[in-house]
Each structure stands twice: as C-alpha cells, then as structure tokens.
Amino acid sequence: MKTIRENILGTYVSVLNMEMALAQLDTWLTEHSSHYVCVTPAHSIMDEYNQSELRPIFNASGMTTPDGMAVVWLLRLKGHRHVRRVYGPDLLLATCLHGLEKGYRHYFYGGAPGVAEKLIEKVSLRFPGLQIAGAFTPPFRPLNNEEDEEIICRINKAHADIVWVGLSSPKQEIWMHAHLGKLEAPVMVGVGAAFDFLSGNKPQAPLWMQRNGLEWLFRFTNEPRRLWPRYRQYPKFILLVILEWLGLIKVKP
C-alpha cells in the first residue's frame, strides 16, 4: 500500500485518514519493513519551510500525516474529500485498540520523568491485554555515542513492534530518521505531546475545539510563553499557502 502525497510548502503530506493509516501500519508490521511516521501540523510545516534541512527528514518518512485541521482543510481544498485528521494522541489510542488481537508490542520512548510510566498505566487500563515491551525516558540533553548504543540495545532486546517517540518536534523526527535501520522494531511513530495528554500530565483541548481547528488556542492559553514562538507563525503559514496556491511561489522539497 502506498499513499498519495501532496506538496505543502515543500513538505509531502500523506493524503489519508485514520483507517488508511492503520492499514499502512499493518502492512509494515506484516512485512517487517522499517519506517517512521511524522504527525505534522502547520507549525511543523513552517519549521521545515524555515529550516530546509528538515524537509528531507519529513519527506523520507513512511507517512507524514495531517495532524492539524488547517492541513486537513487544505488537503480537502485540493480535492481529497476522504482526508481526516490523523492526530498523534488519536493515532496512538487507535493503534493500541487495533493491535490488541494482533498482539502488537509497544515501546514508549520519551516524555518527562515518570510520564511514560503514567501513560502505560492509563493505556493498559483502557486496553486490557495490551502488550507493553518497555519504556525509557532519555535525559534532556544530547546523548553521547555510548549512551545511544545502550538505548538501541535496550529497545532491540524488548522485541517491540512499534516504538512511540514522545519528544518535541523536530527533535523526534530527527531521532527517528537517525535510528531507522538501527532499531529492529518495524515502526517508529513520533507523537510529541501525546505522552503528556494521554498520561494526564497536561490538559487536552475539548473535542469541539479539536474539530474546529482551535486546539492551538487552548494550548496557547495554557502555555503562552513556550508556545508563542510556534503559533506566531500561523498567519505567515496562511499567506504562504495562498501564494503557493496562486502559483506565485514554489517551495522545493
């Protein structure tokens, strides 16, 4: 199975919905072929626009999913009516449920100290019988080669099928790209704040705000200082998308 991609400001975003994403994961796990998944809202596309060295990392993914509603709406305007939001927390929960009967083994890498353990506790209660391969919280600093090799060995010994990576973007995408082929797990998925939301460490926006593209506002009111540099790019994103739509600019992948 190979999904169509659309170029948005140099980022090739996968044209899909949750059912298609789960089917793609099944294919990779059956074939035991190595891939990583980037869940991509508008601010990630702007990061790649501003830092061209990030584009090959996102564009080399097995899937770069439309994580934000602005991206979903843009893909629908391009004629892809079947597209739905494939949001990090939703993808994690849907995959846990979908993989229960298949016995998929899940590993959780990232989060602040104790967050991955809280997340495991929550998802294990929600999905009895869920296969947990392990968890690891890396230090908040670059790892040296010896530490990185130790982590690779630890994850490989756990015999995980899916490694959920809960680091900030683009740190998690850089990490997945660097570890492709080094980890024996067929699939890595970067889900960012999903660790915090699903563990209960941070509040999640109400569903109506998520569906109407207002999750950014909820998150900004809770963490204005941290998120202001991210969300101040949104007006520029809209302007650039319009210019691209009119054919006035073209951003190379």
Phi, psi and omega in degrees: 000132178226123182273151174289151175232147176244138179277116175240105180053039177094353178256126178274104183266134181290135181266095186202180173228183186298319181298319179293322179296317179295321178296321179294319177300317178302316181299312180297319182290325176292318181280344186057044176259141189273127179210162171230157185239130175252122173267123200231105172273183183298322183293331176290321177297322177291324175302317180289326176296318182280335181233089188301337180292345178279334186301315178299331180291311179292321184284347175271000181291159172289324174216140170238096193276152175285096185275332181254153182293329178299321179290319178300311181299321180295318178295324177292323177297333178279001174106003183263081188291340183278353185291136173228162180293130173247088190268138185313304180300320179294320179295320179298311181294317181297322180290322176300314179293313183299324185268002182303305182292334181278347178074028179299138180258129187249135175239140184242116184241117177125194182083166174286163180308127178089343184291315180299322179293320176296320179298315179300318179299317182292312184289330178292324176290323182286327183233079180304134181093358179300133182272113179257120180274332180156184180205152177208134176252109181286157176293157182274064179193163176297142179271145173279172185301320181294318179294319180296317178297324179295319179293317178301316180296318181298314181292319180295323179292338181281348180053049179282151172266320182231128174254115177272124186251113183251063174249166177289154177271137010265013181302319184290325179291320177297319180295315181296316180299319181290335184257002176296126182091343177268327176271139179281341177298132182295331189229134168240137180230120177273115186241008172050241187288358179303324179301314181293317183293311187284339176277346184087008181289330177224150180288147179254144181299145175303154184301322182295327177288321178299314184291336183255017175072026183249010180299324180302322181293318178298314182293322181295320179293335179273330181221063187298317184294318182286323189264350180303314179301331179285309190278344177291348178280347188298317176300321178294323178301314181299315180298314181295321179297319178297316179297321178293318180299322180280354180080015182276338173224155175217118184261124181287140177297000000 
